[in-house]
Amino acid sequence: MAPSLMMGLEQFVDEREPSDRTLVVLDGGGPEIIRQSLGRLFENQSVRVRDAVPETKQEEDTVVLVEDGEVIESTPLEAVYNAVLGVNTDLYTTGSRKLEEAALPAVLEGLEGVLFELQDYPASEREKLLLVAISRAIERRAYLGKEGKVRSSFQRLSRINDERGTRSVYERLSEEGLDVHLYGQPDWTPGPEFDVTIHGGYTEDFVSSWFVVYDPPEGVGDPGALVAFRKDRSTWRGFWTFHPADVTRIARYVEAEL
């Protein structure tokens, strides 16, 4: 059933239910501090994290995603460390991490649809990075797909210009021929060389949302959407999805209402 257009973007977050998925870290002899950091990242989430001893000896720590007793995805812990645990937001905002390098580890992709509640700075310097990594991964999907629309919000449009890496990403998407739409409070206007469409406003959907939506034509590219809403000054509630029908619903709402 299509959502009521009067409820705002937060409706998509409110539809989500707690997860019954578990991340299991199979000990392969790697540094314990890295295994512990994964547990800390998810300690306030509905996703559970536990350690286990593998049945057979393995050469590296491995994270497996389990649902209803079945393994859905498996990824070396090192890949999760490189994507989220061992980096900071500057790696993304300054452009030090290239768009081509922003693929998500399979176990994080497998958490699509899960409701998260993540702390922003100053409450936490780590949790928000998960949303940053997901955003870049969806932007990467758009870059590789090279067709379709990208719709992204920044709360304040000036953030695009302030964050060198972020601006570079959206310049590249535009140069690839994607139809790029940017949303937020209208405190900055790009020059004509930056071929994007700006949408400014002051409603909650503009000032309190964080979304990145890639909605390609059918049969082209891999769709993806992140939607998060600011619960209070330092807390974001949100989820990501790669299901085409869900991505299309979100894209249609943004197109109609913002």
N, C-alpha and C positions, 0 to 999 in steps of 0.2 A: 504494500500500500504506500502510495506517495505521501511524504510528510506534509504537514500543514506549513504553508509558506510564512505563517505569522510567528512561528516559534523561534526562528533564528537558527544559526549554524549549530548552536549548542545542542539542538535536538539530536543531531547525529551522534554526539558523544553520549547523551543520555540513553540512547538505544542500546548501548553496549552493556554486556553483563560480565561479572568477574570470570577470570580464566580458570580452567581446570587443567592447565598445562604445567609441566614441570621441566626445568633444566637440570639435567644430571651431569655432573662433572666426573668423568672417569679419570682416575689418577694414573698418569703416565710418568710420574717422577719429576714433573716440572715444578717451578717455584710455588710454594704454598701461598705466598702473598698474592699471586695473581688469581688463584682459585678463590681466595677470600674476597678479593675486590669484586668479583662477579656476584658473589652473595650479597655484598653491601649495596651494589647497584640496584638489586631487585628486592631488598629486604622489606621495603614498604609497599610492595606490589602484590597483586594476586597470583603472579607467577612464582612458583616455589623453586628454590634452588637447593640441591643436596649433592653430597659427594658419594661416590661409590668406587669400589675396587673392581676393575674389569676382570672378566673370567679368564682372559688370556693377557699376557704381558704386552704392553704397547709402548711405543717409543716417545709419545708425547701426550700431554693432557688433551682430552677430547670432551666437547660439550655435546650432549644429545638432548633433543627436544622430545618429550614424551607426552602423549595424550591417550587416555583410556588404556594405559598399559602398553601402547605401541610407540615405537620410535618413529617420529615424523621426519626429523632432520638430524644431521650430525656435522659438526664443524670443529676443527682444531681450536683449542682455547686461544692459541696465539693469534688466530684471525680475529676473534672477538676482542682481544686485547688491542690489536692494531686499529680496529674500527672505532672502539669506544673507550675501553678501560684505560688505555695507555696514552690518550691524547687529550687535548683541551680544545675549547672552541676556537682559539686563535688559529689553529691549523686550518680551519674551514673559512673563517671570516677574513683572514689575510690572503687566502688563495694558495697557501703552502701545499695543501692537498689538492691535486688536480681532479677535475670532474671525472676523468676516466678511471680514477682510482677509488671512486666512492661507492663501489658495489658493497652490498650488505652481506655479511656472513649468513649462510643458510638458516641457522637457528634463530637469527633475529628476524629474517623474512618470515619465518614460520610463526612468529608471534603476532602476525597480522590479525586484526579484529579484536585483540585484547585491550581492555580498558586500562590505561595507565594514569597515575597521578604523580607528577614529577615536580620536584622542588627546583626553583630558579635561584639564581644568585640574589641575595647573599645567603639564603638558607642552605643552598648546596651549590658547589662548583662542578659537580659531576653529573647529576641526574638529567639536567636539561640537555646534555650532550647527546643523549639517545635520540631526542627529537631532531637535533641538528643533523645527526648522521642519517636519519630516515629522510629528512628533507633533501639532502644531497643525493641520496640514492634514487629518489623519485626524479629529481632534476637530471640525473644521469640517464635514467630510462628515456626521458624526453629527448635528450641529446642523441642517444643511439637510435631512437625511433624516427627523428627528423621530420615528423609530420604531426599535425594535431595542435591542440591548445594547451598552454600551461597557465594556470591561474594560481597566484601566490600572494599571501598577505604578509605585511611587515609591521602592523600596528601604526608605525609612522613611515611614510614613504622615504623620508630622508635617510633611513637606515640603509637603504640600497646603496646610496652614494657614500655613506660613512664606512661601510664594510667593503673593502677593496675586492676581496675574494667573491663576495656575493654579487657585486655588480658585474664582475668578470664573467661569472656563470651565466647571468641573464643576458649579457651582451652576446655570449657565444650561442645561447639558445636562439636568440633573435637572428643572428647571422646565419644559423642553419635553416632558417625559413619557418621556424615555429611561430605560431600566433601567441605572443606573450602578453598576459594581462597581470598588472600589479595593483595591489589594494592596500589602503591604509589612510591615516590622517594626511591630508594634502599639504604637507609642510615642505615639499620639494617637487620641482618639475624638471624632468630630464630634457636635455637638448635634442634637437632634431636628429642628431647622429645615433641616438639610442632609440631604436625602432621598437617601442613597446606601447601598449595602451594602458593609461593610468586611470584608476578608479579611486576617487577620494571620498571620504565620508566620516561621520562622527558617531554613528550608531555603534552598539556593542559588537556587531559583526565586523566592523572595521577596526575598532580600537582594542578589542579583547580577544580576537581570534588569531590563530596561527594555522594557516593551511597552505599546502602545496598539492595541486591537483594536475595530473597529466592525463588527459582524455584524448587518446589518438583515434583516428578513424578505425572502424572495424577491420581487423586483420592486419593492422599496422602497429608495430611497437607493443610495449607492455605497459598497460595502464597502472596507475598507482595514485593513492591519495593519503595525505596526512591531514587530520583535523584535530586541533586542540583548542581549548578555551581556557582563558585565565580565570581560575576560581577565586583567587585573591592576589595580592601583590606579588607573591612568590610561589604560586602553585599553578601548574597547568594540568588539566584533565584532557586526555585525548587518546587517539588510536590511529593506526594506519591500516590500509586495506589495499589489496591488489586484485580484488574481484571486480571484473568489468562492470557488472550491474551496480554495485555500490559506488564505484568511481563515477559512473554516469549520473547517478542520483545527486551526488554532491556537486558535480560540475553544473548540472542543470539548475540547482538551487542558487549557486553563486552567480551564474549567468543571469538568472531572472531577478534576483533580489539585491545584488550589489553592483 
